[in-house]
């Protein structure tokens, strides 16, 4: 790890002690056990911890990191630029590693959003989430009409959201080219305060384009009106 970056991260931990990794034992939510089961993982590591693992595991995590960086490149998430003089310092990013129950190695690059300044790096942050009553209503309708339901997952969803504000971020650990340049973000990277909001706007634009109407009662729910022959 670069010495300057290590010193910067240590200073951040001193300034924001409440954002350090919690040592509290994590327990599944008793309210939504099904959701917890879908996203459950049995291993979670940091960048520094990985360096002490056996070579085989280090190689697996490195491949996962390469895959994540490839996603960043494909989605055109940032441009490498010189940090403007008016900017005091870029926000820091970090790696989050998770080993899923199916054995998959997953590396995710996230921005430390708590370093963002309201009114400078972001404005709005609210993003609607479908309510449980709306979801239950849809499921009841599916059963009543004997319909089929499908679940779709959008890979690297947040990276589709366009970033409006000028946000500068340090280069990722393990991929710093040594030029001293920073990443000027163009997409809503995970960890940014406005990331969920920007993804929702992008998704809603698509739903409008395919003629789905947004509910006035639940903005996270869209539907299409069409006549069905019985």
Buried (B, 14 or more C-beta within 10 A) or exposed (E): EEEEBEEBBEEBEEEEEEEEEEEEEEEEEEEEEEEEEEEEBEEEBEBEEBEEEEEEBEEBBBEBBEEBBEBBEEBEBBEEEEBEEEEEEBBBBBBBBBBEEEEEBBBBBBBBBBBBEEEEBBEEBEBBEBBEEBEEEBEEEEEEEEEEEEEEEEEBBBBBBEBEBEBBBBBBBBEBEEEEBBBBBBBBBBBBBBBBBBBBBBBBEEBEEEEBEBEEEBBBBBEEEEEEEE
